[in-house]
């Protein structure tokens, strides 16, 4: 295990014990990763600058994780009342990134909420319900990392459905 992996897992443990325990069970051996996908996602991120504007106190739902650089870019644009919900559809990719990148800046930020599909799916409803109010529903922004809609279409449908459920619940 790398030092970054241990440190990154410690940050996850401090935020979500259930997720930590599930990921810990997957530590050995290191997961097989789709390196083409990882390489694609770690290329220069010009598309980040094309993201539409959003309010500094928005709730941004990002579908995909990759190396976390895009998430840090979004955090720079969010204010103290903003939230970033990162939905990770691929556990092996997340585990590999925890090994090769220092994610402390991202994982330590209290505005960041991590949901890993297949592990803590129920968190998405709780996080959205906790971040949103009837007055802030119009501030929600969802975007997918490039190609994630094609690679993991079921996960994106799950995210869209979760948001619809929360919106319906808030509107009564």
Secondary structure by P-SEA (a helix, b strand, c coil): ccaaaaaaaaaaaaccaaaaaaaaaacccccccaaaaaaaaaccccccccccccccccbbbbcccccaaaaaaaaaaccccbbbbbbbccaaaaaaaaaccccccccccccbbbbbcccccaaaaaaaaaaccccccccbbbbbccccccccaaaaaaaaaaaaaaaaaaac
